[in-house]
Amino acid sequence: MPPGETPPAEGSTPDAGPLETHNPTKGWSRTPVILIGLVVACFVVLFLGWLLELLG
């Protein structure tokens, strides 16, 4: 190839790695969100009761 010429394009490499068949969905599923929400709600109720007891 003479100097200054553009070399030929390389072949693509998407087939170079292993075949991925498991692609999990992005984001959170419903169950962990509900469980975390319940734990947070329990703490809120606990601290509100404690605060009301201190003020009362």
N, CA, C and O atoms as CSV, one atom per row, in Angstrom:
chain,resi,resn,atom,element,x,y,z
A,1,MET,N,N,0.849,-1.155,0.000
A,1,MET,CA,C,0.000,0.000,0.000
A,1,MET,C,C,0.912,1.240,0.000
A,1,MET,O,O,1.833,1.327,0.811
A,2,PRO,N,N,0.665,2.170,-0.882
A,2,PRO,CA,C,1.514,3.366,-0.939
A,2,PRO,C,C,1.292,4.274,0.278
A,2,PRO,O,O,0.214,4.262,0.872
A,3,PRO,N,N,2.314,5.061,0.646
A,3,PRO,CA,C,2.165,5.983,1.777
A,3,PRO,C,C,1.042,6.982,1.512
A,3,PRO,O,O,0.871,7.451,0.386
A,4,GLY,N,N,0.274,7.306,2.564
A,4,GLY,CA,C,-0.812,8.267,2.441
A,4,GLY,C,C,-2.141,7.634,2.094
A,4,GLY,O,O,-3.172,8.304,2.154
A,5,GLU,N,N,-2.148,6.364,1.734
A,5,GLU,CA,C,-3.399,5.677,1.411
A,5,GLU,C,C,-4.093,5.237,2.701
A,5,GLU,O,O,-3.442,4.948,3.705
A,6,THR,N,N,-5.392,5.195,2.657
A,6,THR,CA,C,-6.172,4.722,3.806
A,6,THR,C,C,-6.181,3.194,3.794
A,6,THR,O,O,-6.481,2.577,2.772
A,7,PRO,N,N,-5.853,2.591,4.933
A,7,PRO,CA,C,-5.872,1.124,4.966
A,7,PRO,C,C,-7.308,0.604,4.870
A,7,PRO,O,O,-8.255,1.324,5.187
A,8,PRO,N,N,-7.461,-0.620,4.443
A,8,PRO,CA,C,-8.811,-1.172,4.355
A,8,PRO,C,C,-9.455,-1.290,5.738
A,8,PRO,O,O,-8.767,-1.450,6.746
A,9,ALA,N,N,-10.760,-1.211,5.765
A,9,ALA,CA,C,-11.488,-1.294,7.033
A,9,ALA,C,C,-11.340,-2.685,7.640
A,9,ALA,O,O,-11.278,-3.689,6.931
A,10,GLU,N,N,-11.286,-2.717,8.958
A,10,GLU,CA,C,-11.186,-3.997,9.645
A,10,GLU,C,C,-12.570,-4.634,9.735
A,10,GLU,O,O,-13.591,-3.952,9.648
A,11,GLY,N,N,-12.582,-5.921,9.907
A,11,GLY,CA,C,-13.845,-6.626,10.093
A,11,GLY,C,C,-14.437,-6.296,11.451
A,11,GLY,O,O,-13.708,-5.929,12.372
A,12,SER,N,N,-15.714,-6.419,11.581
A,12,SER,CA,C,-16.343,-6.135,12.867
A,12,SER,C,C,-16.043,-7.270,13.840
A,12,SER,O,O,-15.740,-8.389,13.426
A,13,THR,N,N,-16.129,-6.974,15.137
A,13,THR,CA,C,-15.772,-7.974,16.138
A,13,THR,C,C,-16.918,-8.364,17.065
A,13,THR,O,O,-16.629,-8.780,18.187
A,14,PRO,N,N,-18.192,-8.264,16.694
A,14,PRO,CA,C,-19.223,-8.661,17.651
A,14,PRO,C,C,-19.224,-10.158,17.934
A,14,PRO,O,O,-19.756,-10.578,18.962
A,15,ASP,N,N,-18.653,-10.968,17.066
A,15,ASP,CA,C,-18.642,-12.404,17.295
A,15,ASP,C,C,-17.379,-12.864,18.013
A,15,ASP,O,O,-17.136,-14.066,18.126
A,16,ALA,N,N,-16.570,-11.920,18.501
A,16,ALA,CA,C,-15.309,-12.294,19.111
A,16,ALA,C,C,-15.484,-12.874,20.511
A,16,ALA,O,O,-14.701,-13.731,20.921
A,17,GLY,N,N,-16.495,-12.423,21.250
A,17,GLY,CA,C,-16.679,-12.881,22.625
A,17,GLY,C,C,-17.653,-14.033,22.717
A,17,GLY,O,O,-18.179,-14.503,21.708
A,18,PRO,N,N,-17.890,-14.487,23.947
A,18,PRO,CA,C,-18.846,-15.582,24.143
A,18,PRO,C,C,-20.273,-15.119,23.872
A,18,PRO,O,O,-20.581,-13.935,24.001
A,19,LEU,N,N,-21.119,-16.033,23.504
A,19,LEU,CA,C,-22.516,-15.725,23.232
A,19,LEU,C,C,-23.242,-15.497,24.550
A,19,LEU,O,O,-23.267,-16.377,25.411
A,20,GLU,N,N,-23.833,-14.319,24.706
A,20,GLU,CA,C,-24.569,-14.004,25.931
A,20,GLU,C,C,-26.042,-14.304,25.704
A,20,GLU,O,O,-26.690,-13.701,24.848
A,21,THR,N,N,-26.553,-15.237,26.476
A,21,THR,CA,C,-27.964,-15.595,26.326
A,21,THR,C,C,-28.813,-15.077,27.474
A,21,THR,O,O,-30.036,-15.011,27.343
A,22,HIS,N,N,-28.197,-14.703,28.608
A,22,HIS,CA,C,-28.952,-14.209,29.765
A,22,HIS,C,C,-28.726,-12.718,29.906
A,22,HIS,O,O,-27.636,-12.287,30.284
A,23,ASN,N,N,-29.728,-11.938,29.612
A,23,ASN,CA,C,-29.661,-10.491,29.774
A,23,ASN,C,C,-30.761,-10.069,30.740
A,23,ASN,O,O,-31.911,-9.904,30.333
A,24,PRO,N,N,-30.418,-9.892,32.029
A,24,PRO,CA,C,-31.448,-9.539,33.006
A,24,PRO,C,C,-32.041,-8.158,32.718
A,24,PRO,O,O,-31.395,-7.296,32.123
A,25,THR,N,N,-33.270,-7.978,33.152
A,25,THR,CA,C,-33.921,-6.688,32.952
A,25,THR,C,C,-33.273,-5.646,33.848
A,25,THR,O,O,-32.693,-5.970,34.884
A,26,LYS,N,N,-33.378,-4.418,33.442
A,26,LYS,CA,C,-32.828,-3.334,34.236
A,26,LYS,C,C,-33.889,-2.868,35.227
A,26,LYS,O,O,-35.089,-2.974,34.974
A,27,GLY,N,N,-33.424,-2.356,36.349
A,27,GLY,CA,C,-34.351,-1.851,37.346
A,27,GLY,C,C,-34.624,-2.866,38.440
A,27,GLY,O,O,-34.071,-3.965,38.454
A,28,TRP,N,N,-35.486,-2.467,39.347
A,28,TRP,CA,C,-35.805,-3.288,40.503
A,28,TRP,C,C,-37.109,-4.016,40.261
A,28,TRP,O,O,-38.008,-3.500,39.598
A,29,SER,N,N,-37.205,-5.206,40.798
A,29,SER,CA,C,-38.474,-5.908,40.732
A,29,SER,C,C,-39.372,-5.386,41.853
A,29,SER,O,O,-38.924,-4.634,42.719
A,30,ARG,N,N,-40.614,-5.783,41.832
A,30,ARG,CA,C,-41.598,-5.225,42.764
A,30,ARG,C,C,-41.363,-5.681,44.201
A,30,ARG,O,O,-41.543,-4.887,45.124
A,31,THR,N,N,-40.968,-6.925,44.416
A,31,THR,CA,C,-40.857,-7.472,45.768
A,31,THR,C,C,-39.821,-6.745,46.640
A,31,THR,O,O,-40.151,-6.384,47.769
A,32,PRO,N,N,-38.583,-6.511,46.170
A,32,PRO,CA,C,-37.642,-5.781,47.034
A,32,PRO,C,C,-38.103,-4.362,47.344
A,32,PRO,O,O,-37.860,-3.862,48.442
A,33,VAL,N,N,-38.755,-3.718,46.407
A,33,VAL,CA,C,-39.227,-2.350,46.648
A,33,VAL,C,C,-40.297,-2.358,47.736
A,33,VAL,O,O,-40.300,-1.489,48.609
A,34,ILE,N,N,-41.206,-3.336,47.690
A,34,ILE,CA,C,-42.262,-3.429,48.699
A,34,ILE,C,C,-41.653,-3.739,50.073
A,34,ILE,O,O,-42.047,-3.144,51.077
A,35,LEU,N,N,-40.691,-4.670,50.114
A,35,LEU,CA,C,-40.078,-5.013,51.394
A,35,LEU,C,C,-39.318,-3.832,52.000
A,35,LEU,O,O,-39.411,-3.588,53.203
A,36,ILE,N,N,-38.582,-3.114,51.189
A,36,ILE,CA,C,-37.858,-1.935,51.692
A,36,ILE,C,C,-38.841,-0.875,52.157
A,36,ILE,O,O,-38.621,-0.231,53.182
A,37,GLY,N,N,-39.930,-0.688,51.409
A,37,GLY,CA,C,-40.957,0.274,51.811
A,37,GLY,C,C,-41.594,-0.090,53.138
A,37,GLY,O,O,-41.858,0.791,53.957
A,38,LEU,N,N,-41.848,-1.382,53.369
A,38,LEU,CA,C,-42.432,-1.816,54.642
A,38,LEU,C,C,-41.478,-1.579,55.808
A,38,LEU,O,O,-41.904,-1.159,56.884
A,39,VAL,N,N,-40.200,-1.843,55.601
A,39,VAL,CA,C,-39.219,-1.605,56.666
A,39,VAL,C,C,-39.130,-0.114,56.981
A,39,VAL,O,O,-39.088,0.274,58.148
A,40,VAL,N,N,-39.101,0.712,55.954
A,40,VAL,CA,C,-39.050,2.166,56.159
A,40,VAL,C,C,-40.317,2.640,56.868
A,40,VAL,O,O,-40.240,3.471,57.773
A,41,ALA,N,N,-41.485,2.123,56.468
A,41,ALA,CA,C,-42.742,2.514,57.110
A,41,ALA,C,C,-42.744,2.115,58.584
A,41,ALA,O,O,-43.233,2.873,59.422
A,42,CYS,N,N,-42.212,0.947,58.914
A,42,CYS,CA,C,-42.142,0.529,60.320
A,42,CYS,C,C,-41.259,1.473,61.133
A,42,CYS,O,O,-41.605,1.826,62.261
A,43,PHE,N,N,-40.126,1.882,60.571
A,43,PHE,CA,C,-39.258,2.819,61.274
A,43,PHE,C,C,-39.931,4.181,61.444
A,43,PHE,O,O,-39.780,4.818,62.486
A,44,VAL,N,N,-40.657,4.623,60.447
A,44,VAL,CA,C,-41.358,5.910,60.549
A,44,VAL,C,C,-42.393,5.848,61.656
A,44,VAL,O,O,-42.487,6.767,62.471
A,45,VAL,N,N,-43.171,4.775,61.696
A,45,VAL,CA,C,-44.179,4.629,62.749
A,45,VAL,C,C,-43.516,4.553,64.121
A,45,VAL,O,O,-44.002,5.153,65.080
A,46,LEU,N,N,-42.413,3.823,64.220
A,46,LEU,CA,C,-41.689,3.705,65.475
A,46,LEU,C,C,-41.199,5.066,65.965
A,46,LEU,O,O,-41.391,5.416,67.130
A,47,PHE,N,N,-40.571,5.826,65.082
A,47,PHE,CA,C,-40.028,7.119,65.493
A,47,PHE,C,C,-41.115,8.159,65.735
A,47,PHE,O,O,-40.950,9.033,66.587
A,48,LEU,N,N,-42.227,8.079,64.998
A,48,LEU,CA,C,-43.337,8.995,65.281
A,48,LEU,C,C,-43.943,8.697,66.653
A,48,LEU,O,O,-44.277,9.620,67.397
A,49,GLY,N,N,-44.084,7.425,66.987
A,49,GLY,CA,C,-44.597,7.062,68.307
A,49,GLY,C,C,-43.654,7.510,69.402
A,49,GLY,O,O,-44.083,7.999,70.447
A,50,TRP,N,N,-42.354,7.337,69.155
A,50,TRP,CA,C,-41.362,7.769,70.149
A,50,TRP,C,C,-41.401,9.289,70.324
A,50,TRP,O,O,-41.309,9.789,71.445
A,51,LEU,N,N,-41.537,10.017,69.223
A,51,LEU,CA,C,-41.605,11.475,69.288
A,51,LEU,C,C,-42.866,11.946,70.021
A,51,LEU,O,O,-42.812,12.860,70.843
A,52,LEU,N,N,-43.988,11.315,69.714
A,52,LEU,CA,C,-45.250,11.682,70.378
A,52,LEU,C,C,-45.187,11.377,71.874
A,52,LEU,O,O,-45.755,12.105,72.687
A,53,GLU,N,N,-44.497,10.303,72.225
A,53,GLU,CA,C,-44.345,9.953,73.654
A,53,GLU,C,C,-43.500,10.989,74.375
A,53,GLU,O,O,-43.780,11.340,75.521
A,54,LEU,N,N,-42.445,11.489,73.688
A,54,LEU,CA,C,-41.596,12.511,74.306
A,54,LEU,C,C,-42.329,13.833,74.460
A,54,LEU,O,O,-42.147,14.530,75.459
A,55,LEU,N,N,-43.151,14.183,73.487
A,55,LEU,CA,C,-43.841,15.473,73.517
A,55,LEU,C,C,-45.074,15.443,74.413
A,55,LEU,O,O,-45.534,16.488,74.873
A,56,GLY,N,N,-45.607,14.262,74.661
A,56,GLY,CA,C,-46.874,14.148,75.400
A,56,GLY,C,C,-46.723,14.074,76.859
A,56,GLY,O,O,-47.718,13.977,77.578
